[in-house]
Structures are given as C-alpha cells and as structure tokens.
C-alpha cells in the first residue's frame, strides 16, 4: 500500500487522522509491505504522501512506538519491531470482538436473527 507512488488516501471523519495513519502502517505490517527490522517511511515522506501535517504523522507513529510495534534507531528512523505483527493481530482481534461483533449482535437482535442465521450469512459471504 505504501510504495510512495501516487498514493491517494481519503481520511475518515469518524476517527482522528493520526489514528488512521497508525492503522495504515499497521495494515502494511500485516500485509508484508513493512517487515520485521525494516525501516518505515520517514515523517516527511508520510506527510508529503498523505498531504497532512508532520505533527499528525508523528502522533500516529508515536502510538505505534508506545505499543511496541515500531522502534526508533537514533538518527536513522523508525523500524518494525520483531513481534509487531502478533501485537497488531492481538489488538485488532480484541477490537473486532469488543466493537464489531458487539455491534453486529446488537443489530442482529433488532432484526430477530438467530446465531444460526448469522453463521449461515457469514458462511455465505466466505464462499462468495
């Protein structure tokens, strides 16, 4: 995703931009764009690529540093931590469980869907 060439990102109003920057970096770690001990783009590169304030990028990267997903090599930049992928997966599974599934079940209850109905819908989507 982040190859630096003509990338167009549309930021969502539902979430702070710095969080979305962190999510984009996480996505690129999960999909293998950035690998363990590999340097990510610089703040200036992110800022230019996304056309956003460098302070916003710094804040997004700071979140990932605080979570142990990225680490800093003094004078060289930010790098992907050894267990970054696992940490991201654990964090996102928890968010999936607490937020997405909770919302899904609330809506299913409103619609009178049973667990079996939901499972059949999921299976059907997986097959498509």
Contact map, one row per residue, 1 for C-alpha under 8 A:
11100010000000000000000000010000100000000000000000000000000000000000000000000000000000000000000000000000000000000000000000000000
11111010000000000000000000010000100000000000000000000000000000000000000000000000000000000000000000000000000000000000000000000000
11111010000000000000000000000000000000000000000000000000000000000000000000000000000000000000000000000000000000000000000000000000
01111110000000000000000000000000000000000000100010000000000000000000000000000000000000000000000000000000000000000000000000000000
01111110000000000000000000000000000000000000000000000000000000000000000000000000000000000000000000000000000000000000000000000000
00011111000000000000000000000000000000000000000010000000000000000000000000000000000000000000000000000000000000000000000000000000
11111111100000000000000000000000000000000000000011000000000000000000000000000000000000000000000000000000000000000000000000000000
00000111110000000000000000000000000000000000000001000000000000000000000000000000000000000000000000000000000000000000000000000000
00000011111000000000000000000000000000000000000001000000000000000000000000000000000000000000000000000000000000000000000000000000
00000001111100000000000000000000000000000000000000000000000000000000000000000000000000000000000000000000000000000000000000000000
00000000111110001001000000000000000000000000000000000000000000000000000000000000000000000000000000000000000000000000000000000000
00000000011111111001000000000000000000000000000000000000000000000000000000000000000000000000000000000000000000000000000000000000
00000000001111110000000000000000000000000000000000000000000000000000000000000000000000000000000000000000000000000000000000000000
00000000000111110000000000000000000000000000000000000000000000000000000000000000000000000000000000000000000000000000000000000000
00000000000111111011000000000000000000000000000000000000000000000000000000000000000000000000000000000000000000000000000000000000
00000000000111111111000000000000000000000000000000000000000000000000000000000000000000000000000000000000000000000000000000000000
00000000001100111111100000000000000000000000000000000001000000000000000000000000000000000000000000000000000000000000000000000000
00000000000000011111110000000000000000000000000000000001111110000000000000000000000000000000000000000000000000000000000000000000
00000000000000111111111000000000000000000000000000000000000100100000000000000000000000000000000000000000000000000000000000000000
00000000001100111111111100000000000000000000000000000000000100000000000000000000000000000000000000000000000000000000000000000000
00000000000000001111111110000000000000000000000000000000100110000000000000000000000000000000000000000000000000000000000000000000
00000000000000000111111111000000000000000000000000000000000110110000000000000000000000000000000000000000000000000000000000000000
00000000000000000011111111100000000000000000000000000000000000000000000000000000000000000000000000000000000000000000000000000000
00000000000000000001111111110000000000000000000000000000000000000000000000000000000000000000000000000000000000000000000000000000
00000000000000000000111111111000000000000000000000000000000000000000000000000000000000000000000000000000000000000000000000000000
00000000000000000000011111111100000000000000000000000000000000000000000000000000000000010000000000000000000000000000000000000000
00000000000000000000001111111110000000000000000000000000000000000000000000000000000000000000000000000000000000000000000000000000
11000000000000000000000111111111110000000000000000000000000000000000000000000000000000000000000000000000000000000000000000000000
00000000000000000000000011111111111000000000000000000000000000000000000000000001000110000000000000000000000000000000000000000000
00000000000000000000000001111111100000000000000000000000000000000000000000000000000010010000000000000000000000000000000000000000
00000000000000000000000000111111110000000000000000000000000000000000000000000000000000000000000000000000000000000000000000000000
00000000000000000000000000011111111000000000000000000000000000000000000000000000000000000000000000000000000000000000000000000000
11000000000000000000000000011111111000000000000000000000000000000000000000000000000000000000000000000000000000000000000000000000
00000000000000000000000000011011111101110000000000000000000000000000000000000001000000000000000000000000000000000000000000000000
00000000000000000000000000001001111111000000000000000000000000000000000000000001000000000000000000000000000000000000000000000000
00000000000000000000000000000000011111000000000000000000000000000000000000000011111100000000000000000000000000000000000000000000
00000000000000000000000000000000001111100000000000000000000000000000000000000011110000000000000000000000000000000000000000000000
00000000000000000000000000000000011111110000000000000000000000000000000000000011000000000000000000000000000000000000000000000000
00000000000000000000000000000000010011111000000000000000000000000000000000001111000000000000000000000000000000000000000000000000
00000000000000000000000000000000010001111100000000000000000000000000000000001111000000000000000000000000000000000000000000000000
00000000000000000000000000000000000000111110110000000000000000000000000000000100000000000000000000000000000000000000000000000000
00000000000000000000000000000000000000011111110000000000000000000000000000001100000000000000000000000000000000000000000000000000
00000000000000000000000000000000000000001111111000000100110000000000000000000000000000000000000000000000000000000000000000000000
00000000000000000000000000000000000000000111111100000100000000000000000000000000000000000000000000000000000000000000000000000000
00010000000000000000000000000000000000001111111110000000000000000000000000000000000000000000000000000000000000000000000000000000
00000000000000000000000000000000000000001111111111100100100000000000000000000000000000000000000000000000000000000000000000000000
00000000000000000000000000000000000000000011111111111100100000000000000000000000000000000000000000000000000000000000000000000000
00000000000000000000000000000000000000000001111111110000000000000000000000000000000000000000000000000000000000000000000000000000
00010110000000000000000000000000000000000000111111100000000000000000000000000000000000000000000000000000000000000000000000000000
00000011100000000000000000000000000000000000011111110000000000000000000000000000000000000000000000000000000000000000000000000000
00000000000000000000000000000000000000000000011111111000000000000000000000000000000000000000000000000000000000000000000000000000
00000000000000000000000000000000000000000000001101111101100000000000000000000000000000000000000000000000000000000000000000000000
00000000000000000000000000000000000000000000001000111111100000000000000000000000000000000000000000000000000000000000000000000000
00000000000000000000000000000000000000000011011000011111110000000000000000000000000000000000000000000000000000000000000000000000
00000000000000000000000000000000000000000000000000001111111000000000000000000000000000000000000000000000000000000000000000000000
00000000000000001100000000000000000000000000000000011111111100000000000000000000000000000000000000000000000000000000000000000000
00000000000000000100100000000000000000000010011000011111111110000000000000000000000000000000000000000000000000000000000000000000
00000000000000000100000000000000000000000010000000000111111111000000000000000000000000000000000000000000000000000000000000000000
00000000000000000100000000000000000000000000000000000011111111100000000000000000000000000000000000000000000000000000000000000000
00000000000000000111110000000000000000000000000000000001111111110000000000000000000000000000000000000000000000000000000000000000
00000000000000000100110000000000000000000000000000000000111111111000010000000000000000000000000000000000000000000000000000000000
00000000000000000000000000000000000000000000000000000000011111111100000000000000000000000000000000000000000000000000000000000000
00000000000000000010010000000000000000000000000000000000001111111110000000000000000000000000000000000000000000000000000000000000
00000000000000000000010000000000000000000000000000000000000111111111110000000000000000000000000000000000000000000000000000000000
00000000000000000000000000000000000000000000000000000000000011111111111100000000000000000000000000000000000000000000000000000000
00000000000000000000000000000000000000000000000000000000000001111111100000000000000000000000000000000000000000000000000000000000
00000000000000000000000000000000000000000000000000000000000000111111110000000000000000000000000000000000000000000000000000000000
00000000000000000000000000000000000000000000000000000000000000011111111000000000100100000000000000000000000000000000000000000000
00000000000000000000000000000000000000000000000000000000000000011111111000000001101110110000000000000000000000000000000000000000
00000000000000000000000000000000000000000000000000000000000010011011111100000111100100000000000000000000000000000000000000000000
00000000000000000000000000000000000000000000000000000000000000001001111110000111100000000000000000000000000000000000000000000000
00000000000000000000000000000000000000000000000000000000000000001000011111011110000000000000000000000000000000000000000000000000
00000000000000000000000000000000000000000000000000000000000000000000001111111110000000000000000000000000000000000000000000000000
00000000000000000000000000000000000000000000000000000000000000000000000111111000000000000000000000000000000000000000000000000000
00000000000000000000000000000000000000000000000000000000000000000000000011111000000000000000000000000000000000000000000000000000
00000000000000000000000000000000000000000000000000000000000000000000000111111100000000000000000000000000000000000000000000000000
00000000000000000000000000000000000000110100000000000000000000000000000111111110000000000000000000000000000000000000000000000000
00000000000000000000000000000000000000111100000000000000000000000000011110011111000000000000000000000000000000000000000000000000
00000000000000000000000000000000000111110000000000000000000000000000011110001111100000000000000000000000000000000000000000000000
00000000000000000000000000001000011111110000000000000000000000000000111000000111110100000000000000000000000000000000000000000000
00000000000000000000000000000000000110000000000000000000000000000001111000000011111100000000000000000000000000000000000000000000
00000000000000000000000000000000000110000000000000000000000000000000000000000001111110000000000000000000000000000000000000000000
00000000000000000000000000000000000100000000000000000000000000000000100000000000111111100000000000000000000000000000000000000000
00000000000000000000000000001000000100000000000000000000000000000001110000000001111111110000000000000000000000000000000000000000
00000000000000000000000000001100000000000000000000000000000000000000100000000000011111111000000000000000000000000000000000000000
00000000000000000000000000000000000000000000000000000000000000000000000000000000001111111100000000000000000000000000000000000000
00000000000000000000000000000000000000000000000000000000000000000000100000000000001111111110000000000000000000000000000000000000
00000000000000000000000001000100000000000000000000000000000000000000100000000000000111111111000000000000000000000000000000000000
00000000000000000000000000000000000000000000000000000000000000000000000000000000000011111111100000000000000000000000000000000000
00000000000000000000000000000000000000000000000000000000000000000000000000000000000001111111110000000000000000000000000000000000
00000000000000000000000000000000000000000000000000000000000000000000000000000000000000111111111000000000000000000000000000000000
00000000000000000000000000000000000000000000000000000000000000000000000000000000000000011111111100000000000000000000000000000000
00000000000000000000000000000000000000000000000000000000000000000000000000000000000000001111111110000000000000000000000000000000
00000000000000000000000000000000000000000000000000000000000000000000000000000000000000000111111111000000000000000000000000000000
00000000000000000000000000000000000000000000000000000000000000000000000000000000000000000011111111110000000000000000000000000000
00000000000000000000000000000000000000000000000000000000000000000000000000000000000000000001111111111000000000000000000000000000
00000000000000000000000000000000000000000000000000000000000000000000000000000000000000000000111111111100000000000000000000000000
00000000000000000000000000000000000000000000000000000000000000000000000000000000000000000000011111111100000000000000000000000000
00000000000000000000000000000000000000000000000000000000000000000000000000000000000000000000001111111110000000000000000000000000
00000000000000000000000000000000000000000000000000000000000000000000000000000000000000000000001111111111000000000000000000000000
00000000000000000000000000000000000000000000000000000000000000000000000000000000000000000000000111111111100000000000000000000000
00000000000000000000000000000000000000000000000000000000000000000000000000000000000000000000000011111111110000000000000000000000
00000000000000000000000000000000000000000000000000000000000000000000000000000000000000000000000000111111111000000000000000000000
00000000000000000000000000000000000000000000000000000000000000000000000000000000000000000000000000011111111100000000000000000000
00000000000000000000000000000000000000000000000000000000000000000000000000000000000000000000000000001111111110000000000000000000
00000000000000000000000000000000000000000000000000000000000000000000000000000000000000000000000000000111111111000000000000000000
00000000000000000000000000000000000000000000000000000000000000000000000000000000000000000000000000000011111111100000000000000000
00000000000000000000000000000000000000000000000000000000000000000000000000000000000000000000000000000001111111111100010000000000
00000000000000000000000000000000000000000000000000000000000000000000000000000000000000000000000000000000111111111100000000000000
00000000000000000000000000000000000000000000000000000000000000000000000000000000000000000000000000000000011111111000000000000000
00000000000000000000000000000000000000000000000000000000000000000000000000000000000000000000000000000000001111111000000000000000
00000000000000000000000000000000000000000000000000000000000000000000000000000000000000000000000000000000000111111100000000000000
00000000000000000000000000000000000000000000000000000000000000000000000000000000000000000000000000000000000111111111110000000000
00000000000000000000000000000000000000000000000000000000000000000000000000000000000000000000000000000000000110011111110000000000
00000000000000000000000000000000000000000000000000000000000000000000000000000000000000000000000000000000000000001111111000000000
00000000000000000000000000000000000000000000000000000000000000000000000000000000000000000000000000000000000000001111111100000000
00000000000000000000000000000000000000000000000000000000000000000000000000000000000000000000000000000000000000001111111110000000
00000000000000000000000000000000000000000000000000000000000000000000000000000000000000000000000000000000000100001111111111000000
00000000000000000000000000000000000000000000000000000000000000000000000000000000000000000000000000000000000000000011111111100000
00000000000000000000000000000000000000000000000000000000000000000000000000000000000000000000000000000000000000000001111111110000
00000000000000000000000000000000000000000000000000000000000000000000000000000000000000000000000000000000000000000000111111111000
00000000000000000000000000000000000000000000000000000000000000000000000000000000000000000000000000000000000000000000011111111100
00000000000000000000000000000000000000000000000000000000000000000000000000000000000000000000000000000000000000000000001111111110
00000000000000000000000000000000000000000000000000000000000000000000000000000000000000000000000000000000000000000000000111111111
00000000000000000000000000000000000000000000000000000000000000000000000000000000000000000000000000000000000000000000000011111111
00000000000000000000000000000000000000000000000000000000000000000000000000000000000000000000000000000000000000000000000001111111
00000000000000000000000000000000000000000000000000000000000000000000000000000000000000000000000000000000000000000000000000111111
00000000000000000000000000000000000000000000000000000000000000000000000000000000000000000000000000000000000000000000000000011111
